[in-house]
Amino acid sequence: MLPIFRFLPQAAAIVALGASTSAFAQSALQTQITPQMRSEARAVMQACRADYDRHCSDVTPGGGRILACLQSHAGQLTSTCAQTLPRAQALRAGAASAGVAPK
């Protein structure tokens, strides 16, 4: 899994679960992550991959740190990535509200 994917709420939630979470809890979490969320997350990842490599590859994934890093470089991002970041933030906020990502 690419580290940039972890800044996205659905991936962050799955990664954060780790091996210690029961199969039942993982199943419940996965039902809260819609196919649309996954699709949007992939689009954000593709739009920001080069920017992640250039500005944030040394950031430890998890807890929204990569998204925060990308946002801190807003003036240096490609237009494609910059246009996608508001949606990435909305996805993360929605996942945090649903309890599937850290707040």
WOBEL-V252929 format. One line per field, one symbol per residue. ss: DSSP state (H for helix, E for strand, L for the rest). burial: b if it has 9 or more other C-alpha atoms within 8 Angstrom, else e. Layout:
BEGIN
ss: ???
burial: ???
END
This chain:
BEGIN
ss: LLHHHHHLHHHHHHHHHLLLLLHHHHHHHHHHLLHHHHHHHHHHHHHHHHHHHHHHLLLLLLLLHHHHHHHHLHHHLLHHHHHHHHHHHHHHHHHHHLLLLLL
burial: eeebbbbbbbbbbbeebeeeeeeeebeebbeebeeebbeebbebbebbbebbeebbeeeebbbbbbbebbeebeeebeeebbebbeebbebbbebbbeebbee
END
